[in-house]
Amino acid sequence: MHIEEGNIIAEGPEGLEAVLMELLQKTQTDPQFAEQEHYILYKLGNQKSLIKADLSKKPFKFWHYDLLGRPATLAVKDTIAQFVWEMGGEKERYNHENNKG
């Protein structure tokens, strides 16, 4: 992970996905790391956003703050949604709830 001024750097959706996967792996093997606050500086072109990720327990929690006050972009929302669906247990929860008799 590349860290700048205390923030983990993610360049574009692919970079954000890679950072989230790396954070998840570290939280699963290091309880102290899991309890820390993790801030991601997301960059895409001139867009810069801070994303706080809490992966210590499910459901995962995310906070987003664009440095120019704009709402989260579709790319950020989709990347986080896909991560939560695949790695955060939402897919299993959905399948379990929808397969009840």
Secondary structure by P-SEA (a helix, b strand, c coil): ccccccbbbbccaaaaaaaaaaaaaaaacccccccbbbbbbcccccbbbbbbbccccccbbbbbbbcccccccaaaaaaaaaaaacccaaaaaaaaaaacc
